[in-house]
Structures are given as C-alpha cells and as structure tokens.
Amino acid sequence: MISVEEALDRILDRISPLGTERLDLLSALGRVLAEPVVAHLNIPMWANSSMDGYAVRSQETETATPERPARLAIAGRIPAGSAAQRPLGPGEAIRIFTGAPLPSGADSVVPQEDVGVEGSELAVPHPVSPGAFVRPVGEDLRVGETVL
C-alpha cells in the first residue's frame, strides 16, 4: 500500500491543466470558467420586485390587521420588462411582476398570496416592512465583482 501523498504525486505527475478558449455565452453552457467574469454595470440598474405582487407604500399598511386590512386602490400593473407609467400615489397599489422596476413612490412589495382583491381595491391584512421583496439597485452584481 502507498501513502496518500505518494498516490497524489503519481496522479499529479500524469495530468496537466486544460487549455483555454474564448466562446460566446450560449456556447459556454456546461463549461468551466478559466478566469473571473466581471460586470461593468450595476445589475439590476433599478430597484425591482423580487415577487409577483403589489407595489405599495409600507407606511400605508402600518395599522393593517386581518379584521381591518389596509385598503388601497389598484392603480395599474407593471409586467416584467416594463416600467410604471406613473408614480404610485397616496392610497394606491400597483400590480407588479417579478423583475419589474419598482414605481416611484413605492418602497415595498406585498406578495399576491398575502392579499385580497375586491374589485379594483387591494386588501392588505398585515403591515408590510419597508423594502420588503424589493431587490435594490446593484444587489445581484456590483461593478468589479467576480461571477463564479
């Protein structure tokens, strides 16, 4: 029997590093990076929703309870890949989808599973924390950060 160190030496004597090649992103699937990939921009470039739900002002839900939910007028929708047509106004909520930019005036997203919809009105049965379900600017990747 040989030692672990000797076995490792024998193995390493018989192998060498693979060469490198540059590929377009789609051809690189299943490959291993030979060097760090660095972003040159903050990604995402805007605060966005991390859930399908409703963009709200958290302050307007502070006193919400299941018996007395905060009631907000549904003032539009923001699909992923789109931006709000206008800022969120007082007493309003805007339907928002994962990845869509947070509208001006909103500071939180309440998940669709946690609310009730009654006609054009949203019923929020509990307080929503500021920043809830919002991915801030550049949270996923910052300039100069290595992606592995």
C-alpha positions as CSV (number, residue, x, y, z in Angstrom):
1,M,0.0,0.0,0.0
2,I,1.2,3.5,-0.8
3,S,0.6,6.7,1.2
4,V,-2.0,9.3,0.2
5,E,0.8,11.8,-0.6
6,E,2.6,9.3,-2.9
7,A,-0.7,8.5,-4.6
8,L,-1.4,12.2,-5.1
9,D,2.1,12.8,-6.5
10,R,1.7,9.9,-9.0
11,I,-1.7,11.3,-10.2
12,L,-0.4,14.9,-10.5
13,D,2.7,13.8,-12.4
14,R,0.4,12.4,-15.1
15,I,-2.0,15.3,-15.6
16,S,-1.8,18.8,-16.9
17,P,-4.2,21.8,-16.9
18,L,-6.5,22.0,-19.9
19,G,-6.1,24.8,-22.4
20,T,-8.5,27.8,-22.6
21,E,-10.6,29.1,-25.4
22,R,-13.0,32.1,-25.8
23,L,-16.6,31.3,-26.6
24,D,-19.8,33.2,-26.9
25,L,-22.1,32.9,-23.9
26,L,-24.5,30.4,-25.5
27,S,-21.7,28.1,-26.5
28,A,-20.2,28.1,-22.9
29,L,-23.1,26.1,-21.4
30,G,-21.6,23.3,-19.3
31,R,-18.1,24.7,-19.4
32,V,-15.9,25.9,-16.5
33,L,-14.5,29.5,-16.3
34,A,-10.8,29.9,-16.7
35,E,-10.8,33.4,-15.3
36,P,-13.3,35.7,-13.5
37,V,-16.2,37.3,-15.4
38,V,-16.6,41.0,-14.3
39,A,-19.7,43.1,-14.9
40,H,-19.1,46.7,-15.9
41,L,-22.5,47.9,-14.8
42,N,-24.6,47.6,-11.6
43,I,-27.2,44.9,-12.3
44,P,-30.1,45.4,-11.8
45,M,-29.9,49.1,-12.7
46,W,-33.1,49.9,-10.8
47,A,-34.8,48.6,-7.7
48,N,-37.1,45.9,-8.7
49,S,-39.7,43.4,-7.4
50,S,-38.5,40.0,-6.2
51,M,-42.0,38.7,-6.2
52,D,-45.3,38.8,-8.1
53,G,-47.5,41.1,-6.0
54,Y,-48.4,44.7,-5.4
55,A,-46.1,47.7,-5.0
56,V,-47.1,49.7,-2.0
57,R,-46.1,52.4,0.4
58,S,-45.3,50.4,3.6
59,Q,-46.4,53.3,5.8
60,E,-50.0,52.9,4.5
61,T,-50.1,49.3,5.9
62,E,-48.8,50.1,9.4
63,T,-52.1,49.6,11.1
64,A,-53.4,46.7,8.9
65,T,-54.9,43.6,10.6
66,P,-56.9,40.7,9.3
67,E,-60.0,42.3,10.8
68,R,-59.2,45.8,9.4
69,P,-56.9,45.4,6.4
70,A,-55.3,48.4,4.7
71,R,-57.4,49.2,1.6
72,L,-55.6,50.6,-1.4
73,A,-56.9,51.4,-4.9
74,I,-55.3,49.2,-7.6
75,A,-53.9,51.9,-9.9
76,G,-52.3,49.8,-12.7
77,R,-49.9,46.9,-13.4
78,I,-46.2,46.6,-14.3
79,P,-45.4,43.4,-16.2
80,A,-41.8,42.2,-16.1
81,G,-39.8,44.0,-18.8
82,S,-42.0,47.2,-18.5
83,A,-41.8,50.3,-16.3
84,A,-44.5,52.1,-14.4
85,Q,-46.5,54.7,-16.5
86,R,-46.6,57.0,-13.5
87,P,-45.6,57.2,-9.8
88,L,-47.5,55.4,-7.1
89,G,-49.9,57.9,-5.5
90,P,-51.1,58.0,-1.9
91,G,-53.7,55.3,-1.1
92,E,-52.7,53.3,-4.2
93,A,-51.1,49.9,-5.0
94,I,-49.8,48.8,-8.4
95,R,-49.8,45.2,-9.5
96,I,-46.1,44.2,-10.2
97,F,-44.4,41.2,-11.5
98,T,-41.0,39.7,-10.6
99,G,-38.2,41.7,-12.0
100,A,-40.3,44.7,-12.9
101,P,-38.9,48.1,-11.8
102,L,-40.4,49.4,-8.6
103,P,-42.5,52.5,-9.4
104,S,-41.5,55.9,-7.9
105,G,-43.3,56.4,-4.6
106,A,-43.4,52.7,-3.6
107,D,-41.0,51.2,-1.1
108,S,-42.2,47.6,-0.8
109,V,-43.9,44.7,-2.5
110,V,-46.6,42.6,-0.8
111,P,-46.8,39.1,-2.4
112,Q,-50.0,38.3,-4.3
113,E,-50.6,35.3,-2.0
114,D,-50.8,37.6,1.1
115,V,-53.6,40.0,-0.1
116,G,-57.2,40.0,-1.1
117,V,-58.5,41.7,-4.2
118,E,-62.1,43.1,-4.1
119,G,-62.9,44.6,-7.5
120,S,-60.4,47.4,-8.0
121,E,-59.3,47.5,-4.3
122,L,-56.5,45.7,-2.6
123,A,-56.9,44.5,1.0
124,V,-53.6,44.1,2.8
125,P,-54.2,42.2,6.1
126,H,-50.9,42.9,7.8
127,P,-48.2,45.6,8.0
128,V,-45.6,45.4,5.2
129,S,-42.0,46.3,6.1
130,P,-40.1,49.0,4.2
131,G,-38.1,47.3,1.5
132,A,-40.0,44.0,1.7
133,F,-39.5,41.9,-1.5
134,V,-37.6,44.7,-3.2
135,R,-34.2,44.0,-4.8
136,P,-32.2,47.2,-4.5
137,V,-30.1,48.7,-7.3
138,G,-27.0,46.5,-7.9
139,E,-27.8,43.9,-5.2
140,D,-27.3,41.0,-7.7
141,L,-24.0,42.1,-9.0
142,R,-21.8,45.2,-8.5
143,V,-19.2,46.7,-10.7
144,G,-15.9,44.7,-10.5
145,E,-17.5,41.8,-8.6
146,T,-16.4,38.4,-9.8
147,V,-19.1,36.0,-11.0
148,L,-18.3,32.3,-10.4
